[in-house]
Amino acid sequence: MARQSITFSKPNDEWLKAQIESEEYMSKSELVNDLIRQAREQQIEVDYIRAKIERGLKSGFSKRTASEILADSKGRLKKG
């Protein structure tokens, strides 16, 4: 595992210390690694949603009604 030296602002350092004192985490390293993991997982979700939005925008406007789109979506959920 790579070893790094980082500096935290006072409020962030105090928050990190409070998390460790609450025994939620054993060390700052464990906490920072967990925060990074969470951020990476969120980025994957954001990228997925962004790709879906871009695909939708590129597909153009639909001539179907809202009811037709809803019915189609419900049908797909039942099949899946």
PDB file with one MODEL, atoms N, CA, C and O in Angstrom:
MODEL        1
ATOM      1  N   MET A   1       0.848  -1.172   0.000  1.00  0.00           N
ATOM      2  CA  MET A   1       0.000   0.000   0.000  1.00  0.00           C
ATOM      3  C   MET A   1       0.896   1.238   0.000  1.00  0.00           C
ATOM      4  O   MET A   1       1.893   1.294   0.720  1.00  0.00           O
ATOM      5  N   ALA A   2       0.534   2.213  -0.803  1.00  0.00           N
ATOM      6  CA  ALA A   2       1.323   3.439  -0.902  1.00  0.00           C
ATOM      7  C   ALA A   2       1.139   4.292   0.346  1.00  0.00           C
ATOM      8  O   ALA A   2       0.036   4.414   0.877  1.00  0.00           O
ATOM      9  N   ARG A   3       2.228   4.871   0.799  1.00  0.00           N
ATOM     10  CA  ARG A   3       2.181   5.731   1.974  1.00  0.00           C
ATOM     11  C   ARG A   3       2.228   7.178   1.507  1.00  0.00           C
ATOM     12  O   ARG A   3       3.056   7.545   0.673  1.00  0.00           O
ATOM     13  N   GLN A   4       1.330   8.001   2.050  1.00  0.00           N
ATOM     14  CA  GLN A   4       1.230   9.398   1.659  1.00  0.00           C
ATOM     15  C   GLN A   4       1.246  10.275   2.908  1.00  0.00           C
ATOM     16  O   GLN A   4       0.889   9.842   4.003  1.00  0.00           O
ATOM     17  N   SER A   5       1.659  11.487   2.710  1.00  0.00           N
ATOM     18  CA  SER A   5       1.586  12.483   3.774  1.00  0.00           C
ATOM     19  C   SER A   5       0.670  13.589   3.280  1.00  0.00           C
ATOM     20  O   SER A   5       0.927  14.198   2.241  1.00  0.00           O
ATOM     21  N   ILE A   6      -0.400  13.849   4.025  1.00  0.00           N
ATOM     22  CA  ILE A   6      -1.334  14.892   3.626  1.00  0.00           C
ATOM     23  C   ILE A   6      -1.610  15.823   4.799  1.00  0.00           C
ATOM     24  O   ILE A   6      -1.458  15.447   5.962  1.00  0.00           O
ATOM     25  N   THR A   7      -2.012  17.027   4.475  1.00  0.00           N
ATOM     26  CA  THR A   7      -2.313  18.026   5.488  1.00  0.00           C
ATOM     27  C   THR A   7      -3.799  18.339   5.429  1.00  0.00           C
ATOM     28  O   THR A   7      -4.365  18.511   4.349  1.00  0.00           O
ATOM     29  N   PHE A   8      -4.432  18.413   6.604  1.00  0.00           N
ATOM     30  CA  PHE A   8      -5.850  18.724   6.697  1.00  0.00           C
ATOM     31  C   PHE A   8      -6.047  20.103   7.289  1.00  0.00           C
ATOM     32  O   PHE A   8      -5.247  20.556   8.107  1.00  0.00           O
ATOM     33  N   SER A   9      -7.107  20.768   6.877  1.00  0.00           N
ATOM     34  CA  SER A   9      -7.461  22.033   7.522  1.00  0.00           C
ATOM     35  C   SER A   9      -7.891  21.704   8.956  1.00  0.00           C
ATOM     36  O   SER A   9      -8.233  20.561   9.257  1.00  0.00           O
ATOM     37  N   LYS A  10      -7.872  22.694   9.823  1.00  0.00           N
ATOM     38  CA  LYS A  10      -8.222  22.463  11.223  1.00  0.00           C
ATOM     39  C   LYS A  10      -9.618  21.860  11.386  1.00  0.00           C
ATOM     40  O   LYS A  10      -9.764  20.882  12.118  1.00  0.00           O
ATOM     41  N   PRO A  11     -10.662  22.410  10.727  1.00  0.00           N
ATOM     42  CA  PRO A  11     -11.992  21.801  10.885  1.00  0.00           C
ATOM     43  C   PRO A  11     -12.053  20.347  10.404  1.00  0.00           C
ATOM     44  O   PRO A  11     -12.711  19.511  11.024  1.00  0.00           O
ATOM     45  N   ASN A  12     -11.367  20.053   9.301  1.00  0.00           N
ATOM     46  CA  ASN A  12     -11.367  18.681   8.796  1.00  0.00           C
ATOM     47  C   ASN A  12     -10.613  17.752   9.733  1.00  0.00           C
ATOM     48  O   ASN A  12     -11.045  16.623   9.963  1.00  0.00           O
ATOM     49  N   ASP A  13      -9.491  18.213  10.277  1.00  0.00           N
ATOM     50  CA  ASP A  13      -8.723  17.401  11.211  1.00  0.00           C
ATOM     51  C   ASP A  13      -9.530  17.123  12.473  1.00  0.00           C
ATOM     52  O   ASP A  13      -9.499  16.014  13.005  1.00  0.00           O
ATOM     53  N   GLU A  14     -10.250  18.130  12.947  1.00  0.00           N
ATOM     54  CA  GLU A  14     -11.083  17.936  14.144  1.00  0.00           C
ATOM     55  C   GLU A  14     -12.208  16.939  13.864  1.00  0.00           C
ATOM     56  O   GLU A  14     -12.541  16.117  14.718  1.00  0.00           O
ATOM     57  N   TRP A  15     -12.786  17.014  12.677  1.00  0.00           N
ATOM     58  CA  TRP A  15     -13.847  16.082  12.316  1.00  0.00           C
ATOM     59  C   TRP A  15     -13.302  14.660  12.245  1.00  0.00           C
ATOM     60  O   TRP A  15     -13.937  13.722  12.728  1.00  0.00           O
ATOM     61  N   LEU A  16     -12.115  14.501  11.638  1.00  0.00           N
ATOM     62  CA  LEU A  16     -11.494  13.181  11.565  1.00  0.00           C
ATOM     63  C   LEU A  16     -11.231  12.623  12.959  1.00  0.00           C
ATOM     64  O   LEU A  16     -11.517  11.457  13.233  1.00  0.00           O
ATOM     65  N   LYS A  17     -10.688  13.459  13.836  1.00  0.00           N
ATOM     66  CA  LYS A  17     -10.410  13.024  15.211  1.00  0.00           C
ATOM     67  C   LYS A  17     -11.691  12.607  15.930  1.00  0.00           C
ATOM     68  O   LYS A  17     -11.695  11.632  16.681  1.00  0.00           O
ATOM     69  N   ALA A  18     -12.779  13.347  15.698  1.00  0.00           N
ATOM     70  CA  ALA A  18     -14.057  13.017  16.346  1.00  0.00           C
ATOM     71  C   ALA A  18     -14.562  11.660  15.871  1.00  0.00           C
ATOM     72  O   ALA A  18     -15.114  10.896  16.663  1.00  0.00           O
ATOM     73  N   GLN A  19     -14.380  11.351  14.587  1.00  0.00           N
ATOM     74  CA  GLN A  19     -14.818  10.055  14.064  1.00  0.00           C
ATOM     75  C   GLN A  19     -14.037   8.916  14.713  1.00  0.00           C
ATOM     76  O   GLN A  19     -14.591   7.857  15.009  1.00  0.00           O
ATOM     77  N   ILE A  20     -12.759   9.146  14.927  1.00  0.00           N
ATOM     78  CA  ILE A  20     -11.913   8.122  15.541  1.00  0.00           C
ATOM     79  C   ILE A  20     -12.253   7.983  17.021  1.00  0.00           C
ATOM     80  O   ILE A  20     -12.307   6.870  17.545  1.00  0.00           O
ATOM     81  N   GLU A  21     -12.481   9.101  17.693  1.00  0.00           N
ATOM     82  CA  GLU A  21     -12.848   9.062  19.112  1.00  0.00           C
ATOM     83  C   GLU A  21     -14.181   8.354  19.334  1.00  0.00           C
ATOM     84  O   GLU A  21     -14.391   7.740  20.380  1.00  0.00           O
ATOM     85  N   SER A  22     -15.075   8.435  18.360  1.00  0.00           N
ATOM     86  CA  SER A  22     -16.366   7.749  18.475  1.00  0.00           C
ATOM     87  C   SER A  22     -16.221   6.257  18.195  1.00  0.00           C
ATOM     88  O   SER A  22     -17.193   5.504  18.265  1.00  0.00           O
ATOM     89  N   GLU A  23     -15.001   5.841  17.878  1.00  0.00           N
ATOM     90  CA  GLU A  23     -14.655   4.447  17.592  1.00  0.00           C
ATOM     91  C   GLU A  23     -15.349   3.911  16.350  1.00  0.00           C
ATOM     92  O   GLU A  23     -15.506   2.701  16.181  1.00  0.00           O
ATOM     93  N   GLU A  24     -15.767   4.839  15.476  1.00  0.00           N
ATOM     94  CA  GLU A  24     -16.338   4.438  14.187  1.00  0.00           C
ATOM     95  C   GLU A  24     -15.218   3.891  13.299  1.00  0.00           C
ATOM     96  O   GLU A  24     -15.427   2.971  12.509  1.00  0.00           O
ATOM     97  N   TYR A  25     -14.025   4.477  13.446  1.00  0.00           N
ATOM     98  CA  TYR A  25     -12.848   4.056  12.695  1.00  0.00           C
ATOM     99  C   TYR A  25     -11.681   3.939  13.664  1.00  0.00           C
ATOM    100  O   TYR A  25     -11.660   4.571  14.721  1.00  0.00           O
ATOM    101  N   MET A  26     -10.719   3.123  13.284  1.00  0.00           N
ATOM    102  CA  MET A  26      -9.552   2.917  14.147  1.00  0.00           C
ATOM    103  C   MET A  26      -8.443   3.942  13.887  1.00  0.00           C
ATOM    104  O   MET A  26      -7.622   4.204  14.765  1.00  0.00           O
ATOM    105  N   SER A  27      -8.421   4.517  12.690  1.00  0.00           N
ATOM    106  CA  SER A  27      -7.352   5.466  12.358  1.00  0.00           C
ATOM    107  C   SER A  27      -7.821   6.425  11.273  1.00  0.00           C
ATOM    108  O   SER A  27      -8.817   6.180  10.593  1.00  0.00           O
ATOM    109  N   LYS A  28      -7.080   7.523  11.125  1.00  0.00           N
ATOM    110  CA  LYS A  28      -7.374   8.470  10.054  1.00  0.00           C
ATOM    111  C   LYS A  28      -7.209   7.799   8.699  1.00  0.00           C
ATOM    112  O   LYS A  28      -7.981   8.063   7.777  1.00  0.00           O
ATOM    113  N   SER A  29      -6.225   6.946   8.572  1.00  0.00           N
ATOM    114  CA  SER A  29      -5.994   6.258   7.299  1.00  0.00           C
ATOM    115  C   SER A  29      -7.194   5.411   6.909  1.00  0.00           C
ATOM    116  O   SER A  29      -7.624   5.427   5.756  1.00  0.00           O
ATOM    117  N   GLU A  30      -7.729   4.677   7.865  1.00  0.00           N
ATOM    118  CA  GLU A  30      -8.896   3.846   7.595  1.00  0.00           C
ATOM    119  C   GLU A  30     -10.081   4.708   7.160  1.00  0.00           C
ATOM    120  O   GLU A  30     -10.795   4.367   6.217  1.00  0.00           O
ATOM    121  N   LEU A  31     -10.278   5.814   7.848  1.00  0.00           N
ATOM    122  CA  LEU A  31     -11.381   6.722   7.534  1.00  0.00           C
ATOM    123  C   LEU A  31     -11.209   7.357   6.161  1.00  0.00           C
ATOM    124  O   LEU A  31     -12.155   7.394   5.373  1.00  0.00           O
ATOM    125  N   VAL A  32     -10.026   7.852   5.870  1.00  0.00           N
ATOM    126  CA  VAL A  32      -9.776   8.492   4.577  1.00  0.00           C
ATOM    127  C   VAL A  32      -9.943   7.478   3.445  1.00  0.00           C
ATOM    128  O   VAL A  32     -10.531   7.802   2.413  1.00  0.00           O
ATOM    129  N   ASN A  33      -9.435   6.261   3.622  1.00  0.00           N
ATOM    130  CA  ASN A  33      -9.609   5.229   2.607  1.00  0.00           C
ATOM    131  C   ASN A  33     -11.087   4.910   2.386  1.00  0.00           C
ATOM    132  O   ASN A  33     -11.511   4.704   1.248  1.00  0.00           O
ATOM    133  N   ASP A  34     -11.868   4.868   3.453  1.00  0.00           N
ATOM    134  CA  ASP A  34     -13.301   4.607   3.326  1.00  0.00           C
ATOM    135  C   ASP A  34     -13.988   5.746   2.578  1.00  0.00           C
ATOM    136  O   ASP A  34     -14.836   5.499   1.720  1.00  0.00           O
ATOM    137  N   LEU A  35     -13.632   6.984   2.894  1.00  0.00           N
ATOM    138  CA  LEU A  35     -14.212   8.135   2.194  1.00  0.00           C
ATOM    139  C   LEU A  35     -13.865   8.104   0.705  1.00  0.00           C
ATOM    140  O   LEU A  35     -14.705   8.421  -0.138  1.00  0.00           O
ATOM    141  N   ILE A  36     -12.642   7.725   0.389  1.00  0.00           N
ATOM    142  CA  ILE A  36     -12.238   7.631  -1.017  1.00  0.00           C
ATOM    143  C   ILE A  36     -13.008   6.526  -1.724  1.00  0.00           C
ATOM    144  O   ILE A  36     -13.449   6.712  -2.858  1.00  0.00           O
ATOM    145  N   ARG A  37     -13.180   5.380  -1.073  1.00  0.00           N
ATOM    146  CA  ARG A  37     -13.967   4.289  -1.657  1.00  0.00           C
ATOM    147  C   ARG A  37     -15.394   4.753  -1.956  1.00  0.00           C
ATOM    148  O   ARG A  37     -15.931   4.487  -3.032  1.00  0.00           O
ATOM    149  N   GLN A  38     -15.997   5.449  -0.992  1.00  0.00           N
ATOM    150  CA  GLN A  38     -17.353   5.959  -1.182  1.00  0.00           C
ATOM    151  C   GLN A  38     -17.417   6.939  -2.354  1.00  0.00           C
ATOM    152  O   GLN A  38     -18.349   6.890  -3.157  1.00  0.00           O
ATOM    153  N   ALA A  39     -16.438   7.817  -2.449  1.00  0.00           N
ATOM    154  CA  ALA A  39     -16.403   8.796  -3.536  1.00  0.00           C
ATOM    155  C   ALA A  39     -16.256   8.094  -4.884  1.00  0.00           C
ATOM    156  O   ALA A  39     -16.872   8.503  -5.868  1.00  0.00           O
ATOM    157  N   ARG A  40     -15.444   7.040  -4.930  1.00  0.00           N
ATOM    158  CA  ARG A  40     -15.268   6.293  -6.175  1.00  0.00           C
ATOM    159  C   ARG A  40     -16.567   5.609  -6.581  1.00  0.00           C
ATOM    160  O   ARG A  40     -16.925   5.611  -7.759  1.00  0.00           O
ATOM    161  N   GLU A  41     -17.277   5.022  -5.616  1.00  0.00           N
ATOM    162  CA  GLU A  41     -18.559   4.374  -5.903  1.00  0.00           C
ATOM    163  C   GLU A  41     -19.585   5.393  -6.386  1.00  0.00           C
ATOM    164  O   GLU A  41     -20.349   5.116  -7.311  1.00  0.00           O
ATOM    165  N   GLN A  42     -19.604   6.561  -5.768  1.00  0.00           N
ATOM    166  CA  GLN A  42     -20.524   7.613  -6.200  1.00  0.00           C
ATOM    167  C   GLN A  42     -20.194   8.070  -7.617  1.00  0.00           C
ATOM    168  O   GLN A  42     -21.096   8.343  -8.409  1.00  0.00           O
ATOM    169  N   GLN A  43     -18.911   8.152  -7.935  1.00  0.00           N
ATOM    170  CA  GLN A  43     -18.511   8.580  -9.276  1.00  0.00           C
ATOM    171  C   GLN A  43     -18.980   7.583 -10.324  1.00  0.00           C
ATOM    172  O   GLN A  43     -19.389   7.976 -11.416  1.00  0.00           O
ATOM    173  N   ILE A  44     -18.925   6.299 -10.002  1.00  0.00           N
ATOM    174  CA  ILE A  44     -19.418   5.276 -10.924  1.00  0.00           C
ATOM    175  C   ILE A  44     -20.906   5.491 -11.192  1.00  0.00           C
ATOM    176  O   ILE A  44     -21.356   5.409 -12.335  1.00  0.00           O
ATOM    177  N   GLU A  45     -21.666   5.767 -10.129  1.00  0.00           N
ATOM    178  CA  GLU A  45     -23.099   6.016 -10.283  1.00  0.00           C
ATOM    179  C   GLU A  45     -23.359   7.285 -11.095  1.00  0.00           C
ATOM    180  O   GLU A  45     -24.240   7.302 -11.954  1.00  0.00           O
ATOM    181  N   VAL A  46     -22.600   8.339 -10.827  1.00  0.00           N
ATOM    182  CA  VAL A  46     -22.760   9.596 -11.564  1.00  0.00           C
ATOM    183  C   VAL A  46     -22.445   9.373 -13.048  1.00  0.00           C
ATOM    184  O   VAL A  46     -23.169   9.854 -13.919  1.00  0.00           O
ATOM    185  N   ASP A  47     -21.371   8.647 -13.326  1.00  0.00           N
ATOM    186  CA  ASP A  47     -21.002   8.369 -14.716  1.00  0.00           C
ATOM    187  C   ASP A  47     -22.099   7.571 -15.419  1.00  0.00           C
ATOM    188  O   ASP A  47     -22.400   7.830 -16.584  1.00  0.00           O
ATOM    189  N   TYR A  48     -22.700   6.600 -14.722  1.00  0.00           N
ATOM    190  CA  TYR A  48     -23.776   5.788 -15.289  1.00  0.00           C
ATOM    191  C   TYR A  48     -24.984   6.661 -15.620  1.00  0.00           C
ATOM    192  O   TYR A  48     -25.544   6.573 -16.713  1.00  0.00           O
ATOM    193  N   ILE A  49     -25.377   7.499 -14.673  1.00  0.00           N
ATOM    194  CA  ILE A  49     -26.531   8.378 -14.884  1.00  0.00           C
ATOM    195  C   ILE A  49     -26.249   9.366 -16.012  1.00  0.00           C
ATOM    196  O   ILE A  49     -27.111   9.615 -16.855  1.00  0.00           O
ATOM    197  N   ARG A  50     -25.045   9.924 -16.024  1.00  0.00           N
ATOM    198  CA  ARG A  50     -24.667  10.871 -17.076  1.00  0.00           C
ATOM    199  C   ARG A  50     -24.749  10.208 -18.451  1.00  0.00           C
ATOM    200  O   ARG A  50     -25.231  10.817 -19.406  1.00  0.00           O
ATOM    201  N   ALA A  51     -24.279   8.955 -18.553  1.00  0.00           N
ATOM    202  CA  ALA A  51     -24.329   8.239 -19.828  1.00  0.00           C
ATOM    203  C   ALA A  51     -25.781   8.003 -20.259  1.00  0.00           C
ATOM    204  O   ALA A  51     -26.107   8.122 -21.440  1.00  0.00           O
ATOM    205  N   LYS A  52     -26.644   7.673 -19.305  1.00  0.00           N
ATOM    206  CA  LYS A  52     -28.067   7.468 -19.619  1.00  0.00           C
ATOM    207  C   LYS A  52     -28.707   8.772 -20.100  1.00  0.00           C
ATOM    208  O   LYS A  52     -29.484   8.771 -21.054  1.00  0.00           O
ATOM    209  N   ILE A  53     -28.384   9.863 -19.449  1.00  0.00           N
ATOM    210  CA  ILE A  53     -28.937  11.167 -19.853  1.00  0.00           C
ATOM    211  C   ILE A  53     -28.456  11.527 -21.258  1.00  0.00           C
ATOM    212  O   ILE A  53     -29.247  11.968 -22.092  1.00  0.00           O
ATOM    213  N   GLU A  54     -27.169  11.341 -21.517  1.00  0.00           N
ATOM    214  CA  GLU A  54     -26.628  11.650 -22.841  1.00  0.00           C
ATOM    215  C   GLU A  54     -27.289  10.791 -23.913  1.00  0.00           C
ATOM    216  O   GLU A  54     -27.608  11.274 -24.999  1.00  0.00           O
ATOM    217  N   ARG A  55     -27.490   9.511 -23.598  1.00  0.00           N
ATOM    218  CA  ARG A  55     -28.159   8.611 -24.547  1.00  0.00           C
ATOM    219  C   ARG A  55     -29.582   9.097 -24.817  1.00  0.00           C
ATOM    220  O   ARG A  55     -30.040   9.098 -25.960  1.00  0.00           O
ATOM    221  N   GLY A  56     -30.267   9.505 -23.770  1.00  0.00           N
ATOM    222  CA  GLY A  56     -31.623  10.001 -23.927  1.00  0.00           C
ATOM    223  C   GLY A  56     -31.681  11.276 -24.750  1.00  0.00           C
ATOM    224  O   GLY A  56     -32.558  11.438 -25.599  1.00  0.00           O
ATOM    225  N   LEU A  57     -30.751  12.173 -24.497  1.00  0.00           N
ATOM    226  CA  LEU A  57     -30.722  13.425 -25.251  1.00  0.00           C
ATOM    227  C   LEU A  57     -30.440  13.178 -26.729  1.00  0.00           C
ATOM    228  O   LEU A  57     -31.017  13.835 -27.596  1.00  0.00           O
ATOM    229  N   LYS A  58     -29.556  12.236 -27.011  1.00  0.00           N
ATOM    230  CA  LYS A  58     -29.204  11.935 -28.396  1.00  0.00           C
ATOM    231  C   LYS A  58     -30.334  11.229 -29.135  1.00  0.00           C
ATOM    232  O   LYS A  58     -30.406  11.283 -30.363  1.00  0.00           O
ATOM    233  N   SER A  59     -31.220  10.565 -28.385  1.00  0.00           N
ATOM    234  CA  SER A  59     -32.295   9.810 -29.038  1.00  0.00           C
ATOM    235  C   SER A  59     -33.390  10.720 -29.590  1.00  0.00           C
ATOM    236  O   SER A  59     -34.202  10.287 -30.406  1.00  0.00           O
ATOM    237  N   GLY A  60     -33.416  11.966 -29.152  1.00  0.00           N
ATOM    238  CA  GLY A  60     -34.393  12.909 -29.672  1.00  0.00           C
ATOM    239  C   GLY A  60     -35.725  12.828 -28.938  1.00  0.00           C
ATOM    240  O   GLY A  60     -35.846  12.188 -27.894  1.00  0.00           O
ATOM    241  N   PHE A  61     -36.709  13.489 -29.508  1.00  0.00           N
ATOM    242  CA  PHE A  61     -38.034  13.544 -28.900  1.00  0.00           C
ATOM    243  C   PHE A  61     -38.852  12.328 -29.302  1.00  0.00           C
ATOM    244  O   PHE A  61     -38.710  11.803 -30.406  1.00  0.00           O
ATOM    245  N   SER A  62     -39.697  11.897 -28.399  1.00  0.00           N
ATOM    246  CA  SER A  62     -40.584  10.768 -28.660  1.00  0.00           C
ATOM    247  C   SER A  62     -41.947  11.280 -29.109  1.00  0.00           C
ATOM    248  O   SER A  62     -42.406  12.341 -28.686  1.00  0.00           O
ATOM    249  N   LYS A  63     -42.571  10.507 -29.967  1.00  0.00           N
ATOM    250  CA  LYS A  63     -43.927  10.847 -30.390  1.00  0.00           C
ATOM    251  C   LYS A  63     -44.958  10.095 -29.562  1.00  0.00           C
ATOM    252  O   LYS A  63     -46.163  10.247 -29.759  1.00  0.00           O
ATOM    253  N   ARG A  64     -44.465   9.276 -28.626  1.00  0.00           N
ATOM    254  CA  ARG A  64     -45.376   8.528 -27.767  1.00  0.00           C
ATOM    255  C   ARG A  64     -45.905   9.428 -26.661  1.00  0.00           C
ATOM    256  O   ARG A  64     -45.285  10.427 -26.296  1.00  0.00           O
ATOM    257  N   THR A  65     -47.060   9.054 -26.140  1.00  0.00           N
ATOM    258  CA  THR A  65     -47.637   9.799 -25.023  1.00  0.00           C
ATOM    259  C   THR A  65     -46.983   9.342 -23.727  1.00  0.00           C
ATOM    260  O   THR A  65     -46.324   8.303 -23.686  1.00  0.00           O
ATOM    261  N   ALA A  66     -47.170  10.120 -22.680  1.00  0.00           N
ATOM    262  CA  ALA A  66     -46.637   9.751 -21.367  1.00  0.00           C
ATOM    263  C   ALA A  66     -47.216   8.406 -20.927  1.00  0.00           C
ATOM    264  O   ALA A  66     -46.505   7.589 -20.342  1.00  0.00           O
ATOM    265  N   SER A  67     -48.476   8.174 -21.196  1.00  0.00           N
ATOM    266  CA  SER A  67     -49.126   6.902 -20.829  1.00  0.00           C
ATOM    267  C   SER A  67     -48.490   5.728 -21.563  1.00  0.00           C
ATOM    268  O   SER A  67     -48.294   4.665 -20.974  1.00  0.00           O
ATOM    269  N   GLU A  68     -48.169   5.905 -22.826  1.00  0.00           N
ATOM    270  CA  GLU A  68     -47.535   4.840 -23.597  1.00  0.00           C
ATOM    271  C   GLU A  68     -46.129   4.542 -23.068  1.00  0.00           C
ATOM    272  O   GLU A  68     -45.720   3.385 -22.968  1.00  0.00           O
ATOM    273  N   ILE A  69     -45.424   5.575 -22.745  1.00  0.00           N
ATOM    274  CA  ILE A  69     -44.063   5.387 -22.199  1.00  0.00           C
ATOM    275  C   ILE A  69     -44.131   4.681 -20.856  1.00  0.00           C
ATOM    276  O   ILE A  69     -43.338   3.779 -20.589  1.00  0.00           O
ATOM    277  N   LEU A  70     -45.073   5.082 -20.004  1.00  0.00           N
ATOM    278  CA  LEU A  70     -45.238   4.455 -18.693  1.00  0.00           C
ATOM    279  C   LEU A  70     -45.605   2.984 -18.841  1.00  0.00           C
ATOM    280  O   LEU A  70     -45.044   2.135 -18.147  1.00  0.00           O
ATOM    281  N   ALA A  71     -46.523   2.677 -19.722  1.00  0.00           N
ATOM    282  CA  ALA A  71     -46.937   1.294 -19.937  1.00  0.00           C
ATOM    283  C   ALA A  71     -45.764   0.451 -20.422  1.00  0.00           C
ATOM    284  O   ALA A  71     -45.586  -0.682 -19.975  1.00  0.00           O
ATOM    285  N   ASP A  72     -44.967   0.998 -21.331  1.00  0.00           N
ATOM    286  CA  ASP A  72     -43.800   0.295 -21.841  1.00  0.00           C
ATOM    287  C   ASP A  72     -42.792   0.023 -20.708  1.00  0.00           C
ATOM    288  O   ASP A  72     -42.228  -1.068 -20.622  1.00  0.00           O
ATOM    289  N   SER A  73     -42.577   1.011 -19.856  1.00  0.00           N
ATOM    290  CA  SER A  73     -41.647   0.860 -18.738  1.00  0.00           C
ATOM    291  C   SER A  73     -42.139  -0.214 -17.770  1.00  0.00           C
ATOM    292  O   SER A  73     -41.347  -1.038 -17.313  1.00  0.00           O
ATOM    293  N   LYS A  74     -43.407  -0.218 -17.458  1.00  0.00           N
ATOM    294  CA  LYS A  74     -43.969  -1.234 -16.552  1.00  0.00           C
ATOM    295  C   LYS A  74     -43.856  -2.619 -17.159  1.00  0.00           C
ATOM    296  O   LYS A  74     -43.575  -3.589 -16.455  1.00  0.00           O
ATOM    297  N   GLY A  75     -44.074  -2.717 -18.469  1.00  0.00           N
ATOM    298  CA  GLY A  75     -43.938  -3.997 -19.149  1.00  0.00           C
ATOM    299  C   GLY A  75     -42.516  -4.528 -19.080  1.00  0.00           C
ATOM    300  O   GLY A  75     -42.302  -5.726 -18.895  1.00  0.00           O
ATOM    301  N   ARG A  76     -41.563  -3.653 -19.225  1.00  0.00           N
ATOM    302  CA  ARG A  76     -40.146  -4.059 -19.143  1.00  0.00           C
ATOM    303  C   ARG A  76     -39.790  -4.530 -17.739  1.00  0.00           C
ATOM    304  O   ARG A  76     -39.032  -5.487 -17.580  1.00  0.00           O
ATOM    305  N   LEU A  77     -40.332  -3.866 -16.721  1.00  0.00           N
ATOM    306  CA  LEU A  77     -40.048  -4.259 -15.334  1.00  0.00           C
ATOM    307  C   LEU A  77     -40.605  -5.647 -15.039  1.00  0.00           C
ATOM    308  O   LEU A  77     -39.965  -6.437 -14.345  1.00  0.00           O
ATOM    309  N   LYS A  78     -41.782  -5.947 -15.558  1.00  0.00           N
ATOM    310  CA  LYS A  78     -42.386  -7.260 -15.330  1.00  0.00           C
ATOM    311  C   LYS A  78     -41.589  -8.373 -15.995  1.00  0.00           C
ATOM    312  O   LYS A  78     -41.511  -9.483 -15.469  1.00  0.00           O
ATOM    313  N   LYS A  79     -41.001  -8.082 -17.140  1.00  0.00           N
ATOM    314  CA  LYS A  79     -40.202  -9.084 -17.870  1.00  0.00           C
ATOM    315  C   LYS A  79     -38.873  -9.331 -17.185  1.00  0.00           C
ATOM    316  O   LYS A  79     -38.359 -10.450 -17.195  1.00  0.00           O
ATOM    317  N   GLY A  80     -38.308  -8.269 -16.580  1.00  0.00           N
ATOM    318  CA  GLY A  80     -36.968  -8.330 -15.990  1.00  0.00           C
ATOM    319  C   GLY A  80     -36.973  -9.004 -14.703  1.00  0.00           C
ATOM    320  O   GLY A  80     -35.923  -9.139 -14.073  1.00  0.00           O
TER     321      GLY A  80
ENDMDL
END
